[in-house]
Amino acid sequence: MLVQANSIVTCQVTSQTTFTQNADAVVQAASSMLASEGYGVLSASESDAGVLDTILSAGYISFQVTLQIQVPTAFGAETDVLSIVENAFYQVAGSYPTSGTVTSVTPPGGTPQATGLPSFSPTAIGGSGSGITSQVQATGSSLFSGLQSLGSTALIALAVLIIALVFVVGYSPNTRHVASAFA
């Protein structure tokens, strides 16, 4: 489908957080990158994984985002716009989005036209279908997003603490006495 200049394209992307950026920060950075290239990001809404998926993710959390983008120029196909959006997420997150689609294109002054491409469901990433109430999900997501935003600072503090403990234990007279008993 031809995308006219100033059309509004609705894209959905599944991406992941970085070690130092939660989903909000990744979406904000990708939106800023698109805006700096002349693409108007009219709205962005995200949904992240359920609490269990968050706990098991080892720091990198998958999330879905739906963006409404006003394009500055015409494109030969809606997937061309999707490629630009996916590239913005790649630049921010350091990995290419695992999936992406364009659900509709609204030409200037027109009504939204479905592209025929499938849209995502929130249960695909463990969102509302994970069996946990939304209140618990919201609390857990806030907690884990906050912990994740500590990122490298917390990691550095933990490393310094471990080094300090090894130093204290290693030079303790009792530790040397116990170690010489095993030698």
N, C-alpha and C positions, 0 to 999 in steps of 0.2 A: 504494500500500500504506500503510495506517495505521501510524504509528510510535507505539508506546505510550511513556509516560513511563518513564525508566530503561532504555530499549532501548539496545543498542550498534549504532551505525551505522558501517559501513566505507565511507569516502569516498576517492576518488582524485582528485587535482588536479594539473594541469600549470601551474606558475607560473614565474617567473623571479627571478633574484637582482636586487639593486639595486646601484648603483655602490659603496655602502659596506658591503653585507651579503652574505655568501655564503649558499648554500642552507641550511646549518645554522641560521644566524642568522635567516633569514626564517621557517623552520619553527618555530623556538623562539618568535619573537615572535608569530606567528599562533596557536600553541598557548597561549601565555600570555594572549592576548586572548580566546580562546574560554573558557579556564578562568575568567577574570575575569567572564565572563557566565554562569557556572554550568554550562558544558559540560565534562564530564570527558574529557580527552584521555588515553586509556589507553595508546596507542602511536602512534608516528609513525616511519615509515621512508621514506627518500628514495633516489632514484637520479638521478644527473645525466647530462648529455650526455657523449659520448666526448671524447677529447683533441682531435681535429680540430675538432669543433664548439665546444669551449671556446676554442681558439685563434682561430677565425673569428668568435666572438660579440661582439667589441668591448666586453667588460666585462659584458654582461648574459647570463647563462647560464640556459637553460631546465632545469628539473628536475621530476621527478614525486615526489609524496609520497602515501603511503597512511596514512590516519589512522583509528584506531578511537576513536569518540567516544560517550560515554554522555550521552544527552540528558536534561535535567531535566524536560521537559514533553512532552506528546503533540503530534504533528504530523499533519496530514492526508495528507502524502505525504513520501516519503524525499527528494524533490528540494527540499523546504523546508529540510531540514537542510543539504543541499549548498549552497544559496544562502547560508546563514549562514557556512559554512566558506569559500566563495569570497569572501565579503565581508571576512572576516578577512585573507585573503591580499591582497586589494585594498588594505585599510587599511595593511598592512605594506609591500608591494612598490610600491604606487602605480600598478599596472596590474592589470586584471582577469585572472584565470587564463585561459589559452587553451583549456582543456578541463577537464571535471570529470564524475565519475560516482559513483554509489553502487552498490557491488557486492553488499552484503548488509545485512540488518537482523536483529539477534538480540534477540527480545523478552525481558523479564525472566524468567529461569528456563527459557528455551527454547533451541532450536538455531538456528544461522544460517539465514536464509531468503534465497535469491537474489532479487534484484530484477528480473532480466531485462535490466537495463541492461548494456552492454558494459564489460568491464574493460580497462585499458591494458596494453600490452606494453612491456617495457623497451627494445625496439628502436625504438620510435616516436620516441625522442629521441636515438638514436645510442648508447644505452647498451651492452649486451653484444653487440649485433649490429653494432658498428662495425668489426669485423675487427681490433681491437687487444686484446692479452691483458689480462686483468683486473688483473694486477700493474702493467703500464704505465699503465692507466687510473687505478688507485688513486694511483700516484705523481704522475701528471700532474694529477689532480683536487686532490690535496693541495697541490701546488705552485701551481696557479692559484688555488685558494681562498685560499692565503696571500697571494699577490700582490694578489688582489682586495680582501682585508681591509685592505690598506694604504690603499686608496681615496683619499680627499681629502687625506690627509697627504702621500702620495707626489706627488699632483698639485700641491699647493702648493709642495713642495720643488723639483719640476721647474721650475715657473714662476719661482721665485726664482733658480734656477741659470741659466736662460735670460736673465733680466733682468741678472744679474751679468755673464754673458759678453758680452751686447750692450754693457753699460756699459764693460767693460774694452776690448773691441775697438774700440768707437766713439771712445774717447779716447786710444787708442794713437797715438804720433807716426807710426809706420810706416803705420798705416791712413789717416791724413789725407794723407800723402804719396802713397800709391797712389791714393786717391780723387781728389786734385787732378789726377793725370795723366789720368784719364778725363773730367774736366770740360772 
